Amino acid sequence: MSKIRLGSEYIPLTEDDMSKARLIVPFSRVAWFTVFLPFLAFVFCVAWSVFYNFEHSTSTHCQVYNFLPSVSAAIGHYRPQKDVWKTAIALQALLRTLVFTLYYRYYKEHVYKWAEHLSNIALIMYAIENTSLVTLSFWTSNENYAFHRMSFITFLITSFIYMFVAYYIMKNCLNIAKGSNDASLKWKRRSMMLNVICIVIACYFFYRHNKYCEPLVYSMFALSEYGVVLSNMGYHLTAALDFATTRLMISGNKLRII
């Protein structure tokens, strides 16, 4: 008889259950798919904007030459880009609720008692980050600039807090064998450092663009924004390492975690 693990309890998985299983999927594939949805949508939006909306998507109040659109322009100003982006973000938001559930159970089972408040902070920041990503995607800068800007700032702040706290928990607060999560920690650290560096560089180029209106500076800001987006995706992709041995079993109308 096999067993299925839910939280800290083991529930018997009978042969009848196995025979009814319609699909068993490694969670690592789900994690990759969850990240690749917005990644492919992002690449599409930037490429389509450059090829078909170049003049408008790269123009600024400075009226100087630039060769890349900002993230906001690429994902939210033109069709079909914004429709593709909204669809990808809506789908990944639903899938990330499953990731949230897995981390909730993982923290509940493996985090030391004294660090439970940290796991709560990480989960809250994860949920707010996901929500703010949805709101900044569906309320674009040319439709509601104030709300889009607030959502974007919230996304950056909660994203950084989540990455830092989740990394700290994985490194210092788990009752698991030392070294078992080294690969995840390595990529979390690299993604987090790249994210912070790109945010600082983006702020510098944004200030310089508005202060001096130099050619190509806004493109450097846009390129830094891309780094922020991609490093964030890279961090969330480490869920594939954290739950490398986890599988999802779909049986009838039920979803089980094996």
Secondary structure, 3 states (H helix, E strand, C coil): CEEEEECCEEEEECHHHHHHEEEEEEHHHHHHHHHHHHHHHHHHHHHHHHHHCHHHHCCCCCCCCCCCCCHHHHHHCCCCHHHHHHHHHHHHHHHHHHHHHHHHHHHHHHECHHHHHHHHHHHHHHHHHHHHHHHHHHCCCCCCHHHHHHHHHHHHHHHHHHHHHHHHHHHHCECCCCCCCHHHHHHHHHHHHHHHHHHHHHHHHHHHHHHHCCCCHHHHHHHHHHHHHHHHHHHHHCHHHHCCCCEEEEECCEEEEC
